[in-house]
């Protein structure tokens, strides 16, 4: 597994654990809380693996970017959060920044 694939998985798991926090109702529901904890551990493990080959700043920015963009998209799709043009432009800028970091990475 490459560092970039691990980083993608870590970012997607970040979206998963953020969603799990929503469904755990303040960590008071057992199964959603357990799923959240597992997603956090797996996300951190994949991030740690990715950091073995990727630059720290790039990896962290992309990891949090995937989590942010994914969480906002989930909010829009599942919870009818606003989808106004300004939010879409801002999401596009985050994605463009992540792509730029990937293209400029020495690995």
GUGUVEX-986741 format. One line per 2 residues: number of its first residue (from 1); their letters; for each residue x, y, z of N, C-alpha, C. Coordinates in steps of 0.1 Angstrom, whole numbers, plus 2048, in hexadecimal, padded with zeros to 3 digits. Last residue first. Example, Ala and Ser with C-alpha at 12.3 -4.5 7.8 and 13.67 -1.06 7.14 Angstrom:
2 = SA = 880,7EA,847,889,7F5,847,881,800,84F; 884,7C7,84E,87B,7D3,84E,884,7DF,84E
***
This chain:
107 = XX = 847,881,7E0,845,872,7E0,83A,86F,7D6; 848,89C,7E1,854,896,7DB,852,886,7DA
105 = XX = 82A,8AD,7D5,831,8A5,7DF,83D,89E,7D9; 81B,8BB,7C4,828,8C1,7C8,830,8B9,7D2
103 = XX = 804,8AC,7C2,80D,8AE,7B6,81A,8B3,7B9; 7FA,8AF,7DC,7FE,8A2,7D7,808,8A3,7CB
101 = XX = 7F5,8CA,7DD,7FF,8C4,7E6,804,8B7,7E1; 7E1,8CC,7C9,7EE,8D3,7C8,7F9,8CD,7D1
99 = XX = 7CD,8BD,7D5,7D3,8B8,7C9,7E1,8BF,7C6; 7C8,8CD,7EB,7CD,8C0,7ED,7D3,8BA,7E1
97 = XX = 7BF,8E4,7DE,7CB,8E5,7E6,7D0,8D7,7E9; 7A8,8DA,7D2,7B3,8DF,7C9,7C0,8E0,7D1
95 = XX = 799,8D5,7E9,79D,8CA,7E0,7A8,8CE,7D7; 795,8F0,7F1,79C,8E6,7FA,7A1,8DA,7F2
93 = XX = 787,8FA,7DB,795,900,7DF,79C,8F6,7E8; 770,8EC,7DD,778,8EA,7D1,786,8EF,7D4
91 = XX = 766,8F6,7F5,769,8E8,7F4,772,8E6,7E8; 761,911,7EC,76B,90E,7F7,76F,900,7F7
89 = XX = 74D,90C,7D8,75A,912,7D5,765,90F,7DF; 739,902,7E9,73E,8FA,7DF,74C,8FF,7DA
87 = XX = 734,919,7F9,739,90C,7FF,73F,903,7F5; 72A,92A,7E6,736,92E,7ED,73C,921,7F4
85 = XX = 712,91E,7DC,71E,91F,7D4,72B,922,7DB; 704,908,7F5,705,915,7EE,712,915,7E6
83 = XX = 6F9,8F3,803,701,8F0,7F8,703,8FD,7EF; 6F3,8ED,826,6F3,8F6,81B,6FD,8F2,810
81 = XX = 6E9,8CC,82F,6F0,8D8,832,6F1,8E0,825; 6DB,8B4,830,6D5,8BF,828,6DC,8CC,82C
79 = XX = 6E7,89D,83A,6E0,8A6,843,6DB,8B3,83D; 6F2,88F,825,6EA,888,82F,6E1,891,837
77 = XX = 6FF,8A1,813,6F7,896,80E,6ED,890,818; 70C,8B4,824,703,8B9,819,6FA,8AE,815
75 = XX = 71B,8A3,834,711,8AC,83A,707,8B1,830; 72B,897,821,722,88F,828,717,897,82E
73 = XX = 73A,8AF,81A,731,8A8,810,727,89F,816; 747,8B3,832,73E,8BD,82D,734,8B7,823
71 = XX = 756,89C,834,74C,89F,83E,742,8A9,839; 767,89F,81D,75E,893,81F,753,896,829
69 = XX = 775,8B6,824,76D,8B6,818,762,8AA,819; 782,8AD,83C,779,8B9,83B,770,8B9,82F
67 = XX = 790,896,834,786,896,83F,77C,8A1,83F; 7A1,8A1,821,797,896,81D,78C,895,828
65 = XX = 7AF,8B3,831,7A7,8B8,826,79C,8AD,822; 7BC,8A3,843,7B1,8AB,848,7A9,8B0,83D
63 = XX = 7CD,897,830,7C5,88F,839,7B9,897,83E; 7DA,8AD,824,7D2,8A4,81C,7C8,89C,825
61 = XX = 7E9,8B6,83B,7DF,8BF,834,7D5,8B7,82B; 7F8,89F,841,7EE,8A4,84B,7E4,8AD,844
59 = XX = 808,89D,82A,7FF,892,82F,7F4,897,838; 816,8B5,82A,80D,8B2,81F,803,8A7,823
57 = XX = 824,8B4,843,81B,8BF,840,811,8BB,835; 834,89B,83F,82A,89D,84A,820,8A8,846
55 = XX = 838,88A,820,83B,895,829,830,898,833; 835,866,821,831,873,81D,836,87E,826
53 = XX = 83E,84E,82E,843,851,820,83F,85F,81B; 833,84D,847,840,846,845,846,84A,837
51 = XX = 81A,857,846,824,860,84A,832,85A,849; 80A,841,840,80D,84A,836,818,853,839
49 = XX = 809,835,85A,810,82E,84F,813,838,844; 7FB,849,867,808,846,86C,810,83E,861
47 = XX = 7E3,846,859,7EA,853,858,7F9,851,85D; 7DB,82D,861,7DE,82F,853,7E6,83C,851
45 = XX = 7D7,832,87D,7E1,828,878,7E5,82A,86A; 7C3,845,87C,7D0,849,881,7DB,83F,87D
43 = XX = 7AF,835,872,7B3,841,86B,7C1,846,86F; 7AC,821,885,7B0,81E,878,7B5,82A,870
41 = XX = 7A4,831,89B,7B0,829,89C,7B5,826,88E; 78B,83C,890,796,845,895,7A4,83D,895
39 = XX = 77D,824,88C,780,82D,881,78C,836,884; 77A,81C,8A7,781,813,89D,785,81C,891
37 = XX = 76A,831,8B1,778,82E,8B7,780,826,8AD; 753,82E,8A1,75B,83B,8A1,769,838,8A6
35 = XX = 74A,815,8AA,74E,817,89C,756,824,89A; 745,81C,8C5,74F,812,8C2,753,813,8B3
33 = XX = 730,82E,8C1,73C,833,8C8,748,829,8C5; 71C,81F,8B5,722,82A,8AD,72F,82F,8B4
31 = XX = 719,80C,8CB,71E,808,8BE,723,813,8B6; 711,81E,8E3,71C,814,8E2,721,812,8D4
29 = XX = 70B,83F,8E7,706,833,8E1,711,82A,8DE; 719,855,8F0,710,84E,8FA,70A,842,8F4
27 = XX = 728,868,8E3,72F,85B,8E7,726,854,8F2; 716,87A,8D9,71F,87E,8E4,725,872,8EB
25 = XX = 709,868,8C6,702,871,8CF,70A,874,8DB; 714,859,8B2,716,854,8BF,70F,85D,8CA
23 = XX = 710,867,89A,706,85C,89D,708,857,8AC; 726,879,89A,718,87E,899,70E,873,89E
21 = XX = 73B,867,89B,739,870,8A6,72B,875,8A6; 739,85C,881,736,854,88D,734,85C,899
19 = XX = 742,871,872,733,86D,871,72F,865,87D; 75C,870,87A,754,87C,87C,745,879,87C
17 = XX = 763,857,871,762,859,87F,75B,866,883; 761,85B,854,759,851,85B,758,854,86A
15 = XX = 774,86F,850,766,872,84D,75D,868,855; 78A,85F,856,787,86B,85E,779,86F,85C
13 = XX = 789,84C,842,785,848,850,783,854,859; 792,85D,82E,785,858,82D,780,852,83B
11 = XX = 7AD,860,837,7A4,86C,836,795,867,835; 7B7,846,836,7B6,84D,843,7AD,859,842
9 = XX = 7B5,842,81A,7AD,83A,824,7AC,841,831; 7C8,855,812,7BA,856,80D,7B1,84E,817
7 = XX = 7DF,84A,81E,7DA,858,822,7CC,85A,81E; 7E2,832,811,7E0,832,81F,7DA,840,824
5 = XX = 7E8,83D,7F8,7DC,835,7F9,7D8,834,808; 800,84A,7FD,7F4,852,7F9,7E7,84A,7FA
3 = XX = 811,835,805,80E,840,80F,801,847,80A; 806,816,7F8,80E,822,7F7,809,82C,802
1 = X = 809,7F4,800,800,800,800,809,80C,800
***
